[in-house]
């Protein structure tokens, strides 16, 4: 079997430089801080549906000024949190 390679995009700064530490480790993107307006919209949408289709995700991201990845991750985290709460009763 051929070895699967990970084709990750390296973190690039606006000036085209790589974001790496002294030891050459990639730096994580800083945690996204959502505005209350964005959270309100995301929570409202989550109450309607826990899963977004790709076009819905693209539309919501564009409306809120977020990336599709940010919306996707937010929904993943929200579902996880929701399931955890439901499990507790």
C-alpha atoms as a printed R data frame, in Angstrom:
   type eleno elety resid chain resno       x      y      z
1  ATOM     1    CA   UNK     A     1   0.000  0.000  0.000
2  ATOM     2    CA   UNK     A     2   1.310  3.462 -0.820
3  ATOM     3    CA   UNK     A     3   2.046  5.636  2.170
4  ATOM     4    CA   UNK     A     4  -0.451  8.436  2.542
5  ATOM     5    CA   UNK     A     5   1.198 11.793  2.845
6  ATOM     6    CA   UNK     A     6  -0.360 14.756  4.586
7  ATOM     7    CA   UNK     A     7  -0.620 17.724  2.260
8  ATOM     8    CA   UNK     A     8  -1.114 20.478  4.798
9  ATOM     9    CA   UNK     A     9  -0.884 24.069  3.742
10 ATOM    10    CA   UNK     A    10   1.920 25.696  5.700
11 ATOM    11    CA   UNK     A    11   0.832 28.673  7.807
12 ATOM    12    CA   UNK     A    12   1.692 31.750  5.757
13 ATOM    13    CA   UNK     A    13   1.674 35.315  7.039
14 ATOM    14    CA   UNK     A    14   0.472 38.280  4.997
15 ATOM    15    CA   UNK     A    15   4.035 39.017  3.902
16 ATOM    16    CA   UNK     A    16   4.456 35.446  2.673
17 ATOM    17    CA   UNK     A    17   6.645 34.272  5.547
18 ATOM    18    CA   UNK     A    18   6.090 30.991  7.338
19 ATOM    19    CA   UNK     A    19   4.951 31.152 10.944
20 ATOM    20    CA   UNK     A    20   7.357 28.848 12.739
21 ATOM    21    CA   UNK     A    21   8.884 28.762 16.207
22 ATOM    22    CA   UNK     A    22  12.599 28.662 16.895
23 ATOM    23    CA   UNK     A    23  12.440 24.853 16.920
24 ATOM    24    CA   UNK     A    24  10.677 24.853 13.546
25 ATOM    25    CA   UNK     A    25   7.238 23.907 14.886
26 ATOM    26    CA   UNK     A    26   4.224 25.408 13.179
27 ATOM    27    CA   UNK     A    27   2.361 27.997 15.230
28 ATOM    28    CA   UNK     A    28  -1.345 27.510 15.755
29 ATOM    29    CA   UNK     A    29  -3.739 30.118 14.452
30 ATOM    30    CA   UNK     A    30  -4.921 32.219 17.398
31 ATOM    31    CA   UNK     A    31  -8.311 31.266 18.777
32 ATOM    32    CA   UNK     A    32 -11.209 32.948 16.966
33 ATOM    33    CA   UNK     A    33 -13.147 35.426 19.072
34 ATOM    34    CA   UNK     A    34 -16.713 35.591 17.790
35 ATOM    35    CA   UNK     A    35 -18.731 38.785 18.139
36 ATOM    36    CA   UNK     A    36 -22.050 38.596 19.991
37 ATOM    37    CA   UNK     A    37 -23.800 39.168 16.648
38 ATOM    38    CA   UNK     A    38 -21.956 36.233 15.056
39 ATOM    39    CA   UNK     A    39 -22.697 33.990 18.057
40 ATOM    40    CA   UNK     A    40 -26.357 34.976 17.993
41 ATOM    41    CA   UNK     A    41 -26.617 34.059 14.295
42 ATOM    42    CA   UNK     A    42 -24.678 30.808 14.730
43 ATOM    43    CA   UNK     A    43 -26.781 29.727 17.724
44 ATOM    44    CA   UNK     A    44 -30.012 30.635 15.934
45 ATOM    45    CA   UNK     A    45 -28.976 28.557 12.922
46 ATOM    46    CA   UNK     A    46 -27.939 25.657 15.171
47 ATOM    47    CA   UNK     A    47 -31.443 25.616 16.705
48 ATOM    48    CA   UNK     A    48 -32.885 25.229 13.210
49 ATOM    49    CA   UNK     A    49 -30.433 22.551 12.122
50 ATOM    50    CA   UNK     A    50 -27.376 20.914 13.676
51 ATOM    51    CA   UNK     A    51 -25.840 20.178 10.276
52 ATOM    52    CA   UNK     A    52 -25.163 22.611  7.444
53 ATOM    53    CA   UNK     A    53 -24.901 21.636  3.800
54 ATOM    54    CA   UNK     A    54 -21.906 23.122  1.982
55 ATOM    55    CA   UNK     A    55 -23.855 25.937  0.235
56 ATOM    56    CA   UNK     A    56 -25.554 26.843  3.536
57 ATOM    57    CA   UNK     A    57 -22.198 26.941  5.270
58 ATOM    58    CA   UNK     A    58 -20.719 29.142  2.534
59 ATOM    59    CA   UNK     A    59 -23.672 31.519  2.722
60 ATOM    60    CA   UNK     A    60 -23.608 31.759  6.518
61 ATOM    61    CA   UNK     A    61 -19.841 32.317  6.552
62 ATOM    62    CA   UNK     A    62 -20.163 35.102  3.975
63 ATOM    63    CA   UNK     A    63 -23.010 36.757  5.900
64 ATOM    64    CA   UNK     A    64 -21.052 36.728  9.163
65 ATOM    65    CA   UNK     A    65 -17.633 37.598  7.771
66 ATOM    66    CA   UNK     A    66 -16.155 34.272  8.869
67 ATOM    67    CA   UNK     A    67 -14.348 31.574  6.911
68 ATOM    68    CA   UNK     A    68 -16.203 28.376  6.033
69 ATOM    69    CA   UNK     A    69 -13.727 26.487  8.205
70 ATOM    70    CA   UNK     A    70 -14.569 28.670 11.205
71 ATOM    71    CA   UNK     A    71 -18.291 27.973 10.708
72 ATOM    72    CA   UNK     A    72 -17.649 24.246 10.215
73 ATOM    73    CA   UNK     A    73 -15.542 23.974 13.384
74 ATOM    74    CA   UNK     A    74 -18.025 26.050 15.387
75 ATOM    75    CA   UNK     A    75 -20.836 23.659 14.409
76 ATOM    76    CA   UNK     A    76 -18.667 20.614 15.213
77 ATOM    77    CA   UNK     A    77 -17.831 22.011 18.642
78 ATOM    78    CA   UNK     A    78 -21.447 23.009 19.285
79 ATOM    79    CA   UNK     A    79 -22.726 19.514 18.377
80 ATOM    80    CA   UNK     A    80 -20.134 17.960 20.664
81 ATOM    81    CA   UNK     A    81 -21.084 20.277 23.532
82 ATOM    82    CA   UNK     A    82 -24.801 19.661 22.889
83 ATOM    83    CA   UNK     A    83 -24.363 15.859 22.959
84 ATOM    84    CA   UNK     A    84 -22.345 16.120 26.171
85 ATOM    85    CA   UNK     A    85 -25.109 18.167 27.821
86 ATOM    86    CA   UNK     A    86 -27.830 15.765 26.567
87 ATOM    87    CA   UNK     A    87 -25.874 12.796 27.966
88 ATOM    88    CA   UNK     A    88 -25.882 14.427 31.407
89 ATOM    89    CA   UNK     A    89 -29.637 14.786 31.201
